[in-house]
Amino acid sequence: MKKHSLTHKEEKVYKNTAFRRFLKHRLAVVSTVFLAVVILCALLAPVIAPYDPNKVVGGFSDPPSSKFLLGTDQVGRDVLSRILYATRISLLVGLAATAVSTVIGVVLGLVSGFFGGFLDMVIMRFTDMVMSFPYILLVLVSAAIFRPGLWNIILILGFVDWPGIARLVRGNVLSIREMNFIQADRVAGLPKRYILFSEILPNTLAPILVYATSVVAISMLDEAALSFLGMGIQPPQASLGNMLNGAQSLSILTSKPWLWVPPGLLIILLVISINFIGDALRDALDPSGN
């Protein structure tokens, strides 16, 4: 955790040290490069995709060839083009759902930890109630109630992922608010809003950032699972999950691997990469690290 008494020069040294710690994690560095390449390809999908992802351009389930590098799907659409566009959807869901859950969790955690008392009890009991429901069941029920679609999935995942962040932030706030510099701010009569957002929040950003990486990975997996079950992103819009939806039959699993291996492998690599980056960030930002 960054100390309140750090000068600008000391803060710069701290950041450089954290960056060097991150670079020591070779898998995290490789994961960062891989993730950057995937994000760049996803952003440039309209430019680099060889075909329209929703247009029939070949035969049904054609194998990979020079014309279709990853083959075509069951209705003749180019698999590579659909993967590029599907990656955009999966990344958008992961990042947007994490943003929603982080905002909710941070606000509730800050308020609960800083003000305490009855407000803390109400927020934490509500948090416990949400966490008491089986996670996947809560997601499935929410997806069944609301109309399937991109933004509904983002909001559903955002509203069920916040309790972990709220409890994390509350725990950090309870610790930080007893530190000397916070007590000095109270004695000086500084506004609570200033203390909360200018003093406490910056000192709890590191654990929030680390935890958020895991939420991104979980959200991407949840989107894939919901789309695979037909309750997430709806065709013809491509997502990595609904691309796997067509691979439920034994014949496709055994004789047409190009329909499910590329999207399945990409999901695995994305989640592993994000988790490696999160682990490296945790170690790099740990003040007790060497």
C-alpha positions in Angstrom: 0.0 0.0 0.0 1.3 3.5 -0.9 2.1 5.5 2.2 0.5 8.9 2.6 3.9 10.4 3.5 5.6 9.5 0.2 7.1 12.4 -1.8 6.7 12.7 -5.5 10.2 11.3 -6.0 9.6 8.4 -3.6 6.3 7.6 -5.3 8.1 7.5 -8.7 10.6 5.1 -7.2 7.8 2.9 -5.8 6.1 2.7 -9.3 9.4 1.8 -11.0 10.0 -0.9 -8.4 6.5 -2.3 -8.9 7.1 -2.3 -12.6 10.4 -4.2 -12.2 8.6 -6.7 -10.0 6.0 -7.2 -12.6 8.7 -7.8 -15.3 10.1 -10.6 -13.2 7.0 -12.7 -13.9 7.8 -14.0 -17.3 4.5 -15.7 -17.8 2.7 -12.4 -17.0 4.8 -10.5 -19.5 4.1 -13.1 -22.2 0.4 -12.9 -21.2 0.4 -9.2 -21.5 1.8 -9.3 -25.0 -0.6 -12.0 -26.0 -3.6 -10.1 -24.5 -2.4 -6.9 -26.3 -2.3 -8.7 -29.6 -5.7 -10.2 -29.1 -7.2 -6.9 -28.1 -5.6 -5.2 -31.2 -6.9 -7.9 -33.5 -10.4 -7.6 -32.0 -10.4 -3.8 -32.4 -9.2 -4.1 -36.0 -11.7 -6.9 -36.8 -13.6 -4.8 -39.4 -10.3 -4.3 -41.2 -8.5 -7.6 -40.9 -11.5 -10.0 -41.0 -11.5 -11.7 -44.4 -15.3 -11.9 -44.6 -18.4 -10.5 -43.1 -18.9 -12.6 -39.9 -22.7 -13.1 -40.5 -22.5 -13.7 -44.3 -22.7 -17.2 -45.9 -19.5 -17.3 -47.9 -18.8 -21.1 -48.3 -20.1 -24.6 -47.9 -21.6 -26.1 -44.8 -18.8 -26.9 -42.3 -16.0 -26.7 -44.8 -12.6 -27.8 -43.3 -9.7 -25.3 -43.0 -8.2 -24.3 -46.4 -6.3 -21.5 -48.1 -9.6 -19.7 -48.6 -11.0 -20.3 -45.1 -8.0 -20.6 -42.7 -10.2 -21.9 -39.9 -12.9 -23.4 -42.1 -16.6 -22.5 -42.1 -19.4 -23.2 -39.6 -22.6 -25.2 -40.1 -24.2 -22.5 -42.2 -21.2 -21.5 -44.3 -19.9 -18.5 -42.4 -16.1 -18.0 -42.0 -15.0 -19.2 -38.6 -11.9 -16.9 -38.4 -14.0 -13.8 -39.1 -16.5 -14.8 -36.5 -13.8 -15.4 -33.9 -12.4 -12.0 -34.4 -15.8 -10.4 -33.9 -16.6 -12.8 -31.1 -13.5 -11.8 -29.2 -14.7 -8.2 -29.2 -17.9 -9.3 -27.6 -16.2 -11.4 -24.9 -13.7 -8.7 -24.0 -16.5 -6.0 -23.9 -18.6 -8.2 -21.6 -15.6 -8.9 -19.4 -14.4 -5.3 -19.1 -17.9 -3.7 -18.9 -19.3 -6.2 -16.4 -16.2 -5.7 -14.3 -16.6 -1.9 -14.4 -20.2 -2.2 -13.3 -19.4 -4.5 -10.4 -16.3 -2.5 -9.4 -18.2 0.8 -9.2 -21.0 -0.8 -7.1 -18.6 -2.7 -4.9 -16.2 0.2 -4.3 -19.0 2.6 -3.4 -20.7 0.2 -1.0 -17.4 -0.9 0.5 -16.2 2.7 1.1 -19.5 3.8 2.7 -19.7 0.6 4.8 -16.2 0.7 6.0 -15.9 4.5 6.6 -19.2 5.3 8.3 -19.7 2.0 10.1 -22.6 1.5 12.5 -26.1 0.8 11.3 -25.2 1.6 7.7 -22.4 -0.9 7.8 -24.6 -3.6 9.2 -27.3 -3.1 6.5 -24.8 -3.1 3.6 -22.9 -6.1 4.9 -26.1 -8.1 5.6 -27.3 -7.4 2.1 -23.9 -8.4 0.8 -24.0 -11.7 2.8 -27.5 -12.3 1.4 -26.4 -11.9 -2.2 -23.3 -14.1 -1.6 -25.5 -16.8 0.1 -27.1 -17.6 -3.3 -25.3 -20.1 -5.5 -23.5 -17.9 -7.9 -24.2 -19.8 -11.1 -27.8 -20.3 -10.1 -28.2 -16.6 -9.5 -26.7 -15.8 -13.0 -28.9 -18.4 -14.7 -32.1 -17.2 -13.0 -31.3 -13.6 -13.8 -30.6 -14.5 -17.5 -33.8 -16.4 -17.7 -35.9 -13.5 -16.3 -34.4 -10.8 -18.5 -34.3 -10.8 -22.2 -31.0 -12.3 -23.5 -28.7 -9.8 -25.1 -25.3 -8.1 -24.9 -26.2 -5.2 -22.4 -28.5 -7.4 -20.3 -25.7 -9.9 -19.9 -23.3 -7.1 -18.9 -25.7 -5.7 -16.3 -26.5 -9.2 -14.9 -22.9 -10.1 -14.4 -22.1 -6.7 -13.1 -24.8 -6.8 -10.5 -23.9 -10.3 -9.2 -20.1 -9.9 -9.1 -19.9 -6.9 -6.7 -20.1 -8.5 -3.2 -16.5 -9.7 -3.3 -15.2 -6.3 -4.2 -17.4 -4.6 -1.6 -16.0 -6.9 1.2 -12.5 -6.4 0.0 -12.8 -2.6 0.0 -14.6 -2.5 3.4 -11.7 -4.5 5.0 -9.1 -2.2 3.5 -11.1 0.9 4.6 -11.4 -0.4 8.2 -7.6 -0.7 8.3 -6.7 2.6 6.6 -9.2 4.8 8.6 -7.3 4.0 11.8 -3.9 5.2 10.4 -2.3 8.4 11.7 -2.7 10.5 8.6 -6.4 9.8 8.4 -6.8 10.7 12.1 -4.8 13.9 11.4 -7.2 14.7 8.6 -10.1 14.2 10.9 -8.6 16.5 13.6 -7.9 19.1 10.9 -11.6 19.1 10.1 -11.2 18.1 6.5 -14.5 17.1 4.8 -15.4 13.4 4.9 -15.8 13.4 1.2 -12.2 14.6 0.8 -10.9 12.0 3.2 -12.9 9.2 1.6 -12.1 9.9 -2.1 -8.7 11.7 -1.9 -7.1 9.8 1.0 -8.6 6.4 1.5 -9.7 5.4 -2.0 -6.2 6.0 -3.6 -4.7 3.7 -0.9 -7.0 0.9 -1.7 -6.7 1.0 -5.5 -4.0 -1.7 -5.7 -6.1 -4.6 -4.2 -9.1 -3.4 -6.2 -7.1 -3.6 -9.4 -5.8 -7.0 -8.6 -9.2 -8.3 -7.7 -10.8 -6.8 -10.8 -8.6 -8.9 -13.1 -10.1 -12.0 -11.7 -13.6 -10.6 -12.2 -12.8 -9.9 -15.9 -11.8 -13.6 -16.3 -14.9 -14.8 -14.4 -17.2 -12.5 -16.4 -15.8 -13.8 -19.7 -16.3 -17.4 -18.6 -19.8 -16.6 -17.4 -20.7 -15.0 -20.8 -19.3 -18.0 -22.6 -21.3 -20.4 -20.4 -24.6 -18.4 -20.8 -24.1 -18.1 -24.6 -23.3 -21.8 -24.8 -26.6 -22.6 -23.1 -28.5 -20.2 -25.4 -29.2 -17.6 -22.7 -26.5 -15.1 -23.5 -25.5 -13.4 -26.8 -27.9 -14.4 -29.4 -27.1 -15.4 -33.0 -26.3 -14.2 -35.6 -24.1 -12.0 -33.4 -21.0 -14.0 -32.6 -19.5 -14.7 -29.2 -17.0 -17.3 -28.2 -19.7 -19.0 -26.1 -22.4 -19.3 -28.8 -19.8 -20.5 -31.3 -19.3 -23.4 -29.0 -23.1 -23.9 -28.8 -23.1 -25.7 -32.1 -20.4 -28.2 -30.9 -22.8 -30.2 -28.7 -23.2 -33.1 -31.0 -20.8 -36.0 -30.9 -20.2 -35.9 -34.7 -19.0 -32.3 -34.5 -16.8 -33.0 -31.5 -15.1 -35.9 -33.2 -15.0 -35.0 -36.9 -15.2 -31.2 -37.1 -12.8 -29.8 -34.5 -12.4 -26.5 -36.4 -15.9 -25.6 -35.2 -15.0 -25.8 -31.5 -11.3 -25.9 -30.9 -10.4 -22.3 -31.9 -13.1 -20.5 -29.8 -12.6 -22.9 -26.9 -8.8 -22.6 -27.0 -9.0 -18.8 -27.2 -11.3 -18.6 -24.1 -8.8 -20.8 -22.2 -5.8 -18.7 -23.2 -7.6 -15.4 -22.5 -8.6 -16.5 -19.0 -5.2 -17.9 -18.2 -3.5 -14.8 -19.4 -5.7 -12.5 -17.4 -5.1 -14.7 -14.3 -1.3 -14.6 -14.8 -1.4 -10.8 -15.1 -3.5 -10.6 -11.9 -1.0 -12.7 -10.0 1.9 -10.6 -11.2 0.1 -7.4 -10.3 -0.6 -8.7 -6.8 3.1 -9.5 -6.2 4.2 -6.2 -7.9 1.9 -4.0 -5.8 2.6 -5.9 -2.6 4.4 -3.4 -0.3 6.1 -6.3 1.5 7.6 -7.7 -1.7 11.3 -7.5 -2.3 
